[in-house]
Amino acid sequence: MMDILFEQRVIQNTALASETIWQAVHEAHEAKKRISGVPFPLVFLVLPLTFHRRTAKVLASKAQPGAIYKALADDRELTVGLQERMQAMSDRTYQALSAGFQTDLLKFDSDTLYEVFPGRKSSPIDHVTDDVKTIFAAAKRVGRAFSEMSVVQLSTQLNIRF
């Protein structure tokens, strides 16, 4: 069971945020047969979806493919407040991206489509806590959704604007 301070502790952890983004980007990259990365704007969805306890638990419990659709079918209220969380967490996302780029955990392709790619083939650390495992499982579901859906589809389903 996640404790009450879950969101406060994880939101303040830039390294965990970088790893979480890497999990989503890596999953999307693998699902796309290592051909493309994640469009830059979509990266801003990772932390608001995975660092929100209720959303993370629902996403982590869904089987792939179609985990986002399944989660929304079970609980349509998951999108409530997502736009505001995305905007509020944009600075944290930028900090996590900066740390990820500086440590080569993530790569950025600015030549063509402005995509984010994984800089590593495997996770840098094996985490043992249930909270982090839930976050990473949710991040993998989010990454898979990035490979299954377009930016427009995600924006529509999640009721967000970039």
N, C-alpha and C positions, 0 to 999 in steps of 0.2 A: 504494500500500500504506500502510495506517495504521501509524503508529509505536507503539512500546511504551507511551509515556506519553499516549496518546490520551485515555483516560478521566480521568486526573488533570488534564490541561489543560482539557478541556471542562467538567468538573464545577466547576471553580473560576471559571468565567466566567459571571457573572450575566446580562450583556447577551446572550450567546449563548443562555443558557437561556430568557430572555424571548422572543427571536426564534424559538426552536425551538417553544415553546408557541404563539406566534402562528401559525407555519406549520401546526400541527395544527388549531388552532381555525379558522383561515381556510379550510383545506381542508374541514373538516366543515361550516362555515357555507355555503360555496359548493355543496357536494354536497346540502345540504338546501334549495337554492334560496333562500338568504338568509332563511329563515323562522325558524330557531331557532339557538341556539348550542350549546355543549358543556356538559352538566351538570357542575357544579363538581367533584364527586368524580373524574370521569374525567381531569381535568387532571393529577392526581397520577400518572397512568400515562405521560405523555409523556416525561419525563426518564429514568425507569428503562428505558424501551424504546429511546430514541434515543441516550442517552449510554452505552450498553453496546455496545462495539464489535461483538461477534459478532451481537447482535440487530439493530443498526442496519444492518450489511452485508446480513444476510438479508432484512430488510424492504425495504431500498432496492432490492434486486434483483428484487422481485416486482411483477408488473403488477397494476393495479387493475381492477376491484373485487375484493374478497376477498383482499387481500394478507395479512391476518393469518391467514386459514385456510390459504392457500398456504404461508406461512412455517412455521406449526405442522405442516403435513403433511410438509414437508421436514425439519424439525428439532424434534421434540416437546420436546427439552430446553431450548428457549428460555424456558420458564416456570420453570425451576429457578432459585431465588433471586430471582425477580421480586418476591414479597411483601416480602422483606427489603430489596431495593433501593428499593422504593417507600417503605418506612418510613424507611430511612436517608436518602433524598433529599427527604423532606417539607420540611425546613427550606429547602433549596435551591429547591424548588418555590415555597414561600411568598415567598422573596426575589425570585425571578424574576417571580412574579405582582405583587408590590409594585412592582417596577421597571416592569413592563408597564402597570400601571394608572396610575402616576405620569406616564408618558410618553405616555399615550393610545394605546399600541400595542394594549392590550387594554381591553375594557369589561366591566363586571359588571352583570347585571340581577338585582337582589335583589327585584324587585316580585312575581314569580310563581314561576319555577322555579329560581332561583339558577343561571343559566347564564352562561358566559363567551363573549363575542363579540369578533371582531376590531375594533380601533379604526381600522385602516387598510385600504385596499384593495390595497396592494402592499407588498412587503417594503421595509424602510427602507434596506437595504444589499445590494449584490450581492457575494456572497462568491466567491472564486476557488479556495480550497483544496479539495482533494478530500475531506478529512475533514469539513468543514462541509457540502459538497454532499451527502455520504452521510447526515449527520445530518438535513438538511432533507428529503431524499427519504424517509427513514424516517418523519419527522414527518408528511409528507403522507399516507403510508400509514396511519399511526395515526389521523390526522384523518378519513380516509375510513372507517376501521373504526368510528369514533365515530358516523358518520352511517348506517352499515349495520347496526349491532348495538346492542342495548339494554345498559344497565348490567348486567343479570343475565346476558345472553349473554357479554359481555366477562369478567365475573367468573368464569363457569364455564369458558370456553375458556382463560383465562389463569391459572386457579387462584389467584385473589386474593380478598381480603376488604377492604372499606372500613370 
